Amino acid sequence: MPGTVLLLAASPVGRGSLVDAASVLPVLAAVPPAVLAGTDTANVVELADPLEPQAVLTRLRAAAAAPGPLTVYVTGQLQLDRRERLPHLALARTTPATVRYTALPWHWIREELRLRPTGATTLLLDLHADQETWEWLRAHPLDSGRNNAVYGRVAPPPARRTVAAPAYMRGVATILRSGHRPPPDQLHQQALARCAAEGGGSGADLVLTPAPVAGDPHAVIADAVRAGRHGDADALAARHERAAGLALGPASEDALHWAEVRADLAMFAGDPVRSCRAWLAVAEARLRAGQQPGTPAVEAAVDRAHHQWGRIRDAVPARELGAALAALRGRVPGRREGALSHVQRELSRLQTQG
C-alpha cells in the first residue's frame, strides 16, 4: 500500500527565529519518497515556512485521511500562547504576542491523527523551544497522541542572537539519503548519535521515544471504517463509551473521548447531521463539566460541529442544529474570526427557505 509523507518546516521570520528550520528541507527532498515513507511508493507533501495555521491544518487533515502508513517530519520551534499556555508550532508570522492566532496549536496535530490505526503513523520531530516553553515542557510531556510512534528531540533555546541548526533532522535526512530506511527506532538512535558527534545536540535535549501501548480498539475500529462497516465501527465505539461512562462517569475524559470517536465515525459514514449533533453534545458536556470556553478540547468540538453543520443539505435539521450551534458559538467563538456571524448569516438564509 502506498505511504504518505508530510514534510513540515516552520519558524518565525526575523529576530524571533530560534532555528533555521527550512534549511533541512532540500536535504529531505533529495531522499526518494519511498525511502521517506518506508513503503514501495509514496506521496509527499512539503510545507516550507507556511504562513497560516489553517492551511497547515488542511494539509495535515488530508494526510491523516490517506490510507496506508503516514510519516510526518516536523522541524521548527515551540512557543506557548499567552492565554492558555499551551504549546504551538510557530509559523512564519508568529510573534510572542500572536502565538494563539498565527501558530499551529500542537493539539491540532494530536486531534487529526487520533483515529489512525495504532502503528500506522510515525512522527520524527526536531524542535527547539524558547525558555518559557522549555520550562513548561520539563513538567508537561509533549502529547502527540496515543496511537502514534514519536521519535526526535526538543532542544533548549540556543545562545542569544544565535539561530540553531536542525541537527537531528539533518542527521535523519543524511542517513536516508543512502537509499535505505532503517526501522524508526534505529533511525532515531543513529540520528541522535550523528547529531551528538557533530556537536548539534545538547545533554539537556529532551529525547522523544514512543511509549509502549497494548492492543488498541482504535485499530479494530479503523479497519472496520476502511472496510465500509460503519455500523460495526460505531457499535464498538458505543460499547467503549458506555463502559467508560459506567466506570468513570459520563463526563470523564475516557467517556468523552469515545463520544468524540463516534462523532468522527458519523462523519466517515457520510452522516453530517449525526456528526454535528454528536460534536455539539460533546462541547456541551465539556462546558457542563466546568471546562472553559477557550479549552482546546471545547474549541475543537465546536469547530468540528460547525464544519459538519456546513455539510448538511436538508434544511430542517440544518435549522435545528444551526440554532444550537449559534447559541454555542456565542460562548465559544473559537479562533477563526467571524465564526459566529457566519452561523447567523447561514441560519437567516435557511429561515427564509420556509
C-alpha positions as CSV (number, residue, x, y, z in Angstrom):
1,M,0.0,0.0,0.0
2,P,1.4,3.5,-0.8
3,G,2.6,5.6,2.0
4,T,2.1,9.3,2.7
5,V,4.8,11.7,3.9
6,L,4.3,15.2,5.3
7,L,7.4,17.4,5.5
8,L,6.8,20.5,7.7
9,A,9.5,23.0,8.4
10,A,8.5,26.3,10.1
11,S,9.9,29.1,12.2
12,P,9.2,32.8,12.5
13,V,10.8,35.3,10.2
14,G,13.2,37.7,11.8
15,R,14.5,38.0,15.3
16,G,12.1,35.6,16.8
17,S,13.6,32.6,15.0
18,L,15.4,30.0,17.1
19,V,16.2,27.5,14.4
20,D,16.8,27.6,10.7
21,A,14.1,25.0,10.1
22,A,13.7,25.3,6.3
23,S,17.4,24.6,5.7
24,V,16.8,20.9,6.2
25,L,14.1,20.6,3.5
26,P,16.4,20.4,0.5
27,V,18.2,17.5,2.1
28,L,14.9,15.7,2.9
29,A,13.5,16.5,-0.5
30,A,16.5,14.8,-2.1
31,V,15.5,11.5,-0.4
32,P,13.3,9.2,-2.6
33,P,9.7,9.3,-1.5
34,A,9.6,5.6,-0.9
35,V,12.5,5.8,1.4
36,L,11.0,8.7,3.4
37,A,7.8,6.6,3.8
38,G,9.4,3.2,4.2
39,T,7.0,1.9,1.6
40,D,7.2,0.8,-2.0
41,T,5.7,4.1,-3.2
42,A,4.6,7.3,-1.5
43,N,3.1,10.7,-1.9
44,V,5.0,13.6,-0.4
45,V,3.5,16.9,0.7
46,E,6.1,19.7,1.6
47,L,5.3,22.7,3.7
48,A,8.1,25.2,3.9
49,D,7.6,28.2,6.3
50,P,3.8,28.2,5.9
51,L,2.0,31.4,6.9
52,E,-1.4,30.3,8.1
53,P,-2.2,27.6,10.7
54,Q,-5.5,26.8,8.9
55,A,-3.6,26.0,5.7
56,V,-1.3,23.6,7.6
57,L,-4.4,22.0,9.2
58,T,-5.9,21.4,5.8
59,R,-2.8,19.6,4.6
60,L,-2.5,17.7,7.9
61,R,-6.1,16.6,7.7
62,A,-5.7,15.3,4.2
63,A,-2.6,13.4,5.1
64,A,-4.3,11.9,8.1
65,A,-7.2,10.7,6.0
66,A,-5.0,8.9,3.5
67,P,-4.9,5.1,3.7
68,G,-1.6,3.3,4.4
69,P,1.4,4.4,6.5
70,L,1.9,8.1,7.3
71,T,5.2,9.6,8.2
72,V,5.3,13.2,9.5
73,Y,8.7,15.1,9.6
74,V,8.4,18.3,11.7
75,T,11.2,20.8,12.1
76,G,10.6,24.1,14.0
77,Q,10.1,25.8,17.3
78,L,7.6,25.6,20.0
79,Q,6.0,28.5,21.9
80,L,3.3,28.9,24.4
81,D,0.3,31.1,23.8
82,R,-0.3,33.7,26.5
83,R,-3.9,32.9,27.2
84,E,-4.0,29.1,27.6
85,R,-0.2,28.4,27.9
86,L,-0.3,25.5,25.5
87,P,2.4,24.6,23.0
88,H,2.2,25.8,19.4
89,L,4.4,25.2,16.4
90,A,5.5,28.8,15.5
91,L,4.9,29.7,11.8
92,A,6.4,32.4,9.7
93,R,4.3,35.3,11.1
94,T,4.4,34.2,14.7
95,T,5.5,36.6,17.4
96,P,5.2,36.0,21.2
97,A,2.1,38.2,21.3
98,T,0.3,36.5,18.4
99,V,1.0,32.8,19.1
100,R,-2.6,31.9,19.6
101,Y,-3.6,33.3,16.2
102,T,-0.6,32.8,14.0
103,A,0.9,29.5,15.2
104,L,-0.3,25.9,14.8
105,P,-1.6,24.5,18.1
106,W,0.2,21.3,18.9
107,H,-3.0,19.6,20.0
108,W,-4.4,20.0,16.4
109,I,-1.7,17.5,15.3
110,R,-2.8,15.1,18.0
111,E,-6.5,15.6,17.2
112,E,-6.1,15.0,13.4
113,L,-4.1,11.8,13.9
114,R,-6.0,10.3,16.8
115,L,-8.3,8.0,14.7
116,R,-5.5,6.5,12.7
117,P,-4.7,2.8,13.5
118,T,-2.1,2.1,16.1
119,G,1.3,1.7,14.4
120,A,0.2,3.4,11.1
121,T,1.7,6.8,12.0
122,T,5.3,7.8,12.7
123,L,6.4,11.3,13.7
124,L,10.0,12.4,13.5
125,L,10.5,15.7,15.3
126,D,13.3,18.2,15.6
127,L,12.0,21.0,17.8
128,H,13.5,23.9,19.6
129,A,11.8,25.8,22.5
130,D,12.2,29.3,23.9
131,Q,13.0,29.5,27.6
132,E,9.4,29.7,28.8
133,T,8.3,26.8,26.7
134,W,11.3,24.8,27.7
135,E,10.5,25.1,31.4
136,W,6.9,24.1,30.6
137,L,8.0,21.0,28.7
138,R,10.1,19.8,31.5
139,A,6.9,19.4,33.6
140,H,4.5,18.5,30.7
141,P,5.3,15.8,28.2
142,L,4.6,16.8,24.6
143,D,1.4,14.9,23.8
144,S,1.3,13.8,20.2
145,G,-1.4,11.1,20.5
146,R,-1.8,7.7,22.0
147,N,-1.6,5.8,18.7
148,N,1.5,7.4,17.1
149,A,5.1,6.4,17.3
150,V,7.0,9.6,18.1
151,Y,10.8,10.0,17.8
152,G,13.1,13.0,17.9
153,R,14.3,15.7,20.3
154,V,13.3,19.0,21.8
155,A,16.3,21.3,22.3
156,P,16.5,24.2,24.7
157,P,16.9,27.7,23.4
158,P,20.2,28.5,21.7
159,A,22.6,31.2,22.9
160,R,21.3,34.8,22.4
161,R,21.4,36.1,18.9
162,T,22.1,32.6,17.6
163,V,19.9,30.6,15.2
164,A,20.3,26.9,15.8
165,A,20.6,24.3,13.1
166,P,18.2,21.3,12.9
167,A,21.0,18.9,13.5
168,Y,18.8,15.9,14.4
169,M,16.6,16.2,11.3
170,R,19.7,16.8,9.2
171,G,21.1,13.5,10.6
172,V,17.9,11.7,9.7
173,A,18.0,13.1,6.1
174,T,21.6,12.2,5.7
175,I,21.0,8.6,6.8
176,L,18.0,8.3,4.5
177,R,20.0,9.6,1.5
178,S,21.8,6.3,1.5
179,G,18.7,4.9,0.0
180,H,17.8,2.7,2.9
181,R,15.4,3.5,5.7
182,P,16.2,1.5,8.9
183,P,13.4,0.8,11.4
184,P,12.3,4.1,13.1
185,D,13.9,3.2,16.4
186,Q,17.3,2.5,14.7
187,L,17.0,5.6,12.5
188,H,16.3,7.7,15.7
189,Q,19.3,6.3,17.5
190,Q,21.6,6.8,14.5
191,A,20.4,10.4,14.1
192,L,21.0,11.1,17.8
193,A,24.5,9.7,17.5
194,R,25.3,11.7,14.4
195,C,23.8,14.9,16.0
196,A,26.0,14.5,19.1
197,A,29.1,13.7,17.1
198,E,28.7,16.8,15.0
199,G,28.1,19.0,18.1
200,G,24.5,19.7,17.2
201,G,23.0,18.0,20.3
202,S,22.9,19.1,23.9
203,G,23.0,17.0,27.0
204,A,19.8,18.8,28.1
205,D,17.8,17.8,25.0
206,L,14.5,16.1,25.7
207,V,14.6,12.9,23.7
208,L,11.3,11.7,22.3
209,T,10.6,8.0,22.0
210,P,7.3,6.0,21.8
211,A,5.6,4.9,25.0
212,P,4.6,1.1,24.9
213,V,0.6,0.6,24.2
214,A,-1.1,-2.8,24.3
215,G,-3.9,-3.9,22.0
216,D,-6.0,-0.9,21.0
217,P,-9.6,-1.0,19.9
218,H,-8.9,2.1,17.7
219,A,-7.1,-0.2,15.2
220,V,-10.2,-2.5,15.0
221,I,-12.5,0.5,14.5
222,A,-10.2,1.9,11.8
223,D,-10.2,-1.4,10.0
224,A,-14.0,-1.5,10.1
225,V,-14.2,2.0,8.7
226,R,-11.8,1.2,5.8
227,A,-13.9,-1.9,5.0
228,G,-17.1,0.2,4.9
229,R,-18.6,-1.4,8.1
230,H,-19.6,1.9,9.6
231,G,-22.3,0.3,11.8
232,D,-19.9,-2.1,13.3
233,A,-17.3,0.6,14.0
234,D,-19.9,2.8,15.8
235,A,-21.3,-0.2,17.8
236,L,-17.8,-0.9,19.1
237,A,-17.1,2.7,20.0
238,A,-20.5,2.9,21.7
239,R,-19.7,-0.1,23.8
240,H,-16.5,1.6,25.0
241,E,-18.3,4.9,25.6
242,R,-20.9,3.1,27.8
243,A,-18.2,1.2,29.7
244,A,-16.2,4.3,30.3
245,G,-19.3,6.2,31.4
246,L,-20.3,3.4,33.9
247,A,-16.8,3.1,35.3
248,L,-15.6,6.7,35.4
249,G,-18.7,8.8,34.8
250,P,-20.2,10.3,31.5
251,A,-18.1,13.5,31.9
252,S,-14.8,11.6,32.3
253,E,-12.1,12.1,29.6
254,D,-12.4,8.4,28.6
255,A,-16.1,8.6,28.0
256,L,-15.8,11.9,26.2
257,H,-13.0,10.5,24.1
258,W,-15.3,7.7,22.8
259,A,-18.1,10.2,22.2
260,E,-15.7,12.2,20.0
261,V,-14.7,9.0,18.2
262,R,-18.4,8.3,17.5
263,A,-18.8,11.9,16.1
264,D,-15.9,11.3,13.8
265,L,-17.3,7.9,12.7
266,A,-20.5,9.6,11.8
267,M,-18.5,11.9,9.5
268,F,-16.7,9.0,7.9
269,A,-20.1,7.4,7.3
270,G,-21.3,10.5,5.5
271,D,-23.8,11.5,8.1
272,P,-23.1,15.2,8.9
273,V,-26.4,15.5,10.9
274,R,-25.4,12.8,13.4
275,S,-21.8,14.0,13.5
276,C,-22.8,17.7,14.1
277,R,-25.2,16.6,16.8
278,A,-22.6,14.5,18.5
279,W,-20.0,17.2,18.5
280,L,-22.4,19.7,19.9
281,A,-23.2,17.2,22.7
282,V,-19.5,16.8,23.4
283,A,-19.0,20.5,23.6
284,E,-21.9,21.0,26.0
285,A,-20.8,18.1,28.2
286,R,-17.3,19.6,28.5
287,L,-18.7,23.0,29.4
288,R,-21.1,21.5,32.0
289,A,-18.1,19.7,33.5
290,G,-16.5,23.1,34.2
291,Q,-14.1,23.3,31.2
292,Q,-13.5,26.8,30.0
293,P,-14.7,28.0,26.5
294,G,-11.1,28.5,25.5
295,T,-10.0,25.0,26.4
296,P,-8.6,23.2,23.3
297,A,-11.0,20.2,23.5
298,V,-14.0,22.6,23.8
299,E,-12.9,24.7,20.9
300,A,-12.2,21.6,18.8
301,A,-15.6,20.1,19.4
302,V,-17.4,23.4,18.4
303,D,-15.2,23.8,15.4
304,R,-15.9,20.3,14.2
305,A,-19.7,20.7,14.8
306,H,-19.5,23.9,12.7
307,H,-17.7,22.1,9.9
308,Q,-20.2,19.2,9.8
309,W,-23.1,21.6,10.0
310,G,-21.9,23.3,6.8
311,R,-22.2,19.9,5.1
312,I,-25.9,19.4,5.9
313,R,-28.1,19.7,2.9
314,D,-31.5,19.1,4.5
315,A,-32.9,22.5,5.6
316,V,-34.9,21.1,8.6
317,P,-32.0,19.6,10.6
318,A,-29.8,22.4,9.4
319,R,-32.1,25.0,11.0
320,E,-32.5,22.9,14.2
321,L,-28.7,22.3,14.7
322,G,-27.9,25.8,13.4
323,A,-29.8,27.4,16.3
324,A,-27.9,25.2,18.8
325,L,-24.6,26.0,17.1
326,A,-25.3,29.7,17.2
327,A,-26.0,29.6,20.9
328,L,-22.8,27.6,21.5
329,R,-20.7,29.9,19.3
330,G,-21.8,32.8,21.4
331,R,-20.0,31.1,24.3
332,V,-17.2,29.5,22.3
333,P,-16.2,31.9,19.4
334,G,-13.1,29.8,18.6
335,R,-10.0,31.1,16.8
336,R,-11.5,31.7,13.3
337,E,-12.7,35.3,13.1
338,G,-16.3,35.7,12.2
339,A,-17.4,32.1,13.0
340,L,-20.5,33.3,14.9
341,S,-21.6,35.8,12.2
342,H,-21.2,33.0,9.6
343,V,-23.6,30.8,11.5
344,Q,-26.1,33.7,12.0
345,R,-26.0,34.6,8.3
346,E,-26.5,31.0,7.1
347,L,-29.3,30.5,9.7
348,S,-31.1,33.6,8.4
349,R,-30.8,32.2,4.9
350,L,-32.2,28.9,6.0
351,Q,-35.1,30.6,7.8
352,T,-36.2,32.3,4.5
353,Q,-36.4,28.9,2.8
354,G,-39.5,28.0,4.8
